[in-house]
Amino acid sequence: VQLQASGGGQVQTGGSLRLSCSASGRAESSYGMGWFRRVPGENREFVAAIHSSGDYTHYGDAVKGRFTISIDNAKSTVFLQMNSLKPEDTAVYYCALDPSYSGSRYHPPIEYEYWGQGTLVTVSS
C-alpha cells in the first residue's frame, strides 16, 4: 500500500486548507485512515481518523470544531478540511492507513501500518 498526501501550503491565521491522501494497492475492504502531525523536536500528534465506511470519526482535542475528516472510499482517498487555522497548526501532516481500524476507539500511531510522505502546512500570524 502506498499513500500520497497533497494539499499542504502556507496560509494566514484564520485561513483554510484541504489536505488529500490517496491510497493505492489497498486490498482490505474495511480500514481506517488517519492524519497525524509533527513539529520538529516534538512528538507526533494525532489529528483525526475515519473508518472506511465514513461512519466513525475521531479528532484530536486541538482540532475539534475546526477540522473535518472525510473519505471517498471508492477512490481510497481521505480528506482533511482545515478551517480557522492557527500558527500552532504549523507542522508536517502525515496520513496513515490502519488495516485493522475498528472505528469504535482511538487507534494510536503504532497501529497504523502504512504512512505517507508528509505535507507541510505553515500558518503565519
Solvent accessible surface area in square Angstrom, and as a share of the most:
residue,aa,sasa,rsa
1,V,52,0.30
2,Q,138,0.61
3,L,13,0.07
4,Q,112,0.50
5,A,3,0.03
6,S,59,0.38
7,G,37,0.35
8,G,30,0.29
9,G,30,0.29
10,Q,132,0.59
11,V,27,0.16
12,Q,133,0.59
13,T,73,0.42
14,G,51,0.49
15,G,20,0.20
16,S,57,0.37
17,L,35,0.17
18,R,130,0.48
19,L,0,0.00
20,S,28,0.18
21,C,0,0.00
22,S,51,0.33
23,A,10,0.08
24,S,63,0.40
25,G,67,0.65
26,R,63,0.23
27,A,97,0.75
28,E,53,0.24
29,S,100,0.64
30,S,52,0.34
31,Y,0,0.00
32,G,0,0.00
33,M,0,0.00
34,G,0,0.00
35,W,0,0.00
36,F,0,0.00
37,R,12,0.04
38,R,102,0.37
39,V,52,0.30
40,P,116,0.73
41,G,90,0.86
42,E,110,0.49
43,N,135,0.69
44,R,91,0.33
45,E,67,0.30
46,F,29,0.12
47,V,0,0.00
48,A,0,0.00
49,A,2,0.02
50,I,5,0.03
51,H,23,0.10
52,S,4,0.03
53,S,63,0.41
54,G,34,0.32
55,D,110,0.57
56,Y,105,0.40
57,T,57,0.33
58,H,47,0.21
59,Y,56,0.21
60,G,11,0.11
61,D,124,0.64
62,A,52,0.41
63,V,1,0.01
64,K,118,0.50
65,G,87,0.83
66,R,33,0.12
67,F,6,0.02
68,T,75,0.44
69,I,6,0.03
70,S,48,0.31
71,I,31,0.16
72,D,45,0.23
73,N,60,0.31
74,A,102,0.79
75,K,146,0.62
76,S,11,0.07
77,T,12,0.07
78,V,0,0.00
79,F,38,0.16
80,L,0,0.00
81,Q,58,0.26
82,M,0,0.00
83,N,59,0.30
84,S,59,0.38
85,L,1,0.00
86,K,81,0.34
87,P,53,0.33
88,E,118,0.53
89,D,1,0.00
90,T,44,0.25
91,A,3,0.03
92,V,39,0.22
93,Y,0,0.00
94,Y,59,0.23
95,C,0,0.00
96,A,0,0.00
97,L,0,0.00
98,D,2,0.01
99,P,29,0.18
100,S,91,0.59
101,Y,7,0.03
102,S,54,0.35
103,G,2,0.02
104,S,91,0.59
105,R,116,0.43
106,Y,98,0.37
107,H,3,0.01
108,P,42,0.27
109,P,30,0.19
110,I,157,0.80
111,E,61,0.27
112,Y,8,0.03
113,E,111,0.50
114,Y,57,0.22
115,W,79,0.28
116,G,10,0.10
117,Q,101,0.45
118,G,13,0.13
119,T,18,0.11
120,L,101,0.50
121,V,0,0.00
122,T,42,0.24
123,V,7,0.04
124,S,35,0.23
125,S,129,0.83
